[in-house]
Amino acid sequence: MVRSKLATLAVLMMVFMMLLLCALQTIAQDKSKQATYDKGVKLIKEEKYDTAIEIFKGIIKVDPKNANALVQLANAYRGAGRFPDALESYKQALQLKPNFADALYGLGVTHGMAGSPKDAVTFLKESIKRNPKYDKAYYNLGVAYSDLGQFAEAAEAFKEATRLNDKDADYFFNLGVTYRQLNKLKEAEEALAQTVLLKPQDNEARYQLALVYLAQGNRGFATIHYLYLEKSSPEHAEKLKELLFNK
């Protein structure tokens, strides 16, 4: 009886050890996969798109149903200017994961970059439906509306982007420029002043803000930015000089 119990215990211990080893192997494999994925994302941020493409193609070859990897592959294609490949990869991700906000966003941005702002608007609006707090989607929606000449809609999109993320100077810059196109000078002044506050070295924002001050008849404030631009951006200063002093 004692031998039988010991044999049973030995078998149970062996099974436990095998299960433990399998679990450890799975954890190690998952960590390795995640490390490879993270490396690919990092390469995209570093604009090393060709290498990132190969990494994500390798991930997808092993795991064809990895929608996240397909989106990252599409992001790398988009960064490399390979728009048809990017669009195809985003669509494949959506087939695996319908209503995937990141894939819809990517489709919108890629269509915009490829010169199809109407399609960009369609997909970006869909991505916002799935993720209403997607500030980048609102920003790119504003860009698409601007490309279509729909500046009132663009302003609303940029305004929402700034509401969701009030730390991005580009959001406020585009909002300010769009308000200026709509001749909403007070709103343009506020948005461009916020741009300069967030990004003091943005010479284009200072130039645009000076133009708004001139349109408001405030030559004093325009001159302040002209004097700053004389040192930081002579080309902008020269254009302002003509408007300030050649009248």
HUKA-V109127 format. One record per backbone hydrogen bond with DSSP energy under -1.0 kcal/mol. CO is the residue of the C=O (numbers start at 1). NH is the residue of the N-H. Records with the same first field share a line. If there is no record, write none. Layout:
# HUKA-V109127
CO->NH, NH
This chain:
# HUKA-V109127
1->5
2->6
3->7
4->8
5->9
6->10
7->11
8->12
9->13
10->14
11->15
12->16
13->17
14->18
15->19
16->20
17->21
18->22
19->23
20->24
21->25
22->26
23->27
24->28
25->29
26->30
27->31
28->32
29->33
30->34
31->35
32->36
33->37
34->38
35->39
36->40
37->41
38->42
39->43
40->44
41->45
42->46
43->48
44->47
47->49
48->52
49->53
50->54
51->55
52->56
53->57
54->58
55->59
56->60
57->61
58->62
59->63
63->66
65->67
66->70
67->71
68->72
69->73
70->74
71->75
72->76
73->77
74->78
75->79
76->80
77->82
78->81
81->83
82->86
83->87
84->88
85->89
86->90
87->91
88->92
89->93
90->94
91->95
92->96
93->97
97->100
100->104
101->105
102->106
103->107
104->108
105->109
106->110
107->111
108->112
109->113
110->114
111->116
112->115
116->120
117->121
118->122
119->123
120->124
121->125
122->126
123->127
124->128
125->129
126->130
127->131
131->134
133->135
134->138
135->139
136->140
137->141
138->142
139->143
140->144
141->145
142->146
143->147
144->148
145->150
146->149
149->151
150->154
151->155
152->156
153->157
154->158
155->159
156->160
157->161
158->162
159->163
160->164
161->165
168->172
169->173
170->174
171->175
172->176
173->177
174->178
175->179
176->180
177->181
178->182
179->184
180->183
183->185
184->188
185->189
186->190
187->191
188->192
189->193
190->194
191->195
192->196
193->197
194->198
195->199
199->202
201->203
202->206
203->207
204->208
205->209
206->210
207->211
208->212
209->213
210->214
211->215
212->216
213->218
214->217
217->219
218->222
219->223
220->224
221->225
222->226
223->227
224->228
225->229
226->230
228->232
229->233
233->237
234->238
235->239
236->240
237->241
238->242
239->243
240->244
241->245
242->246
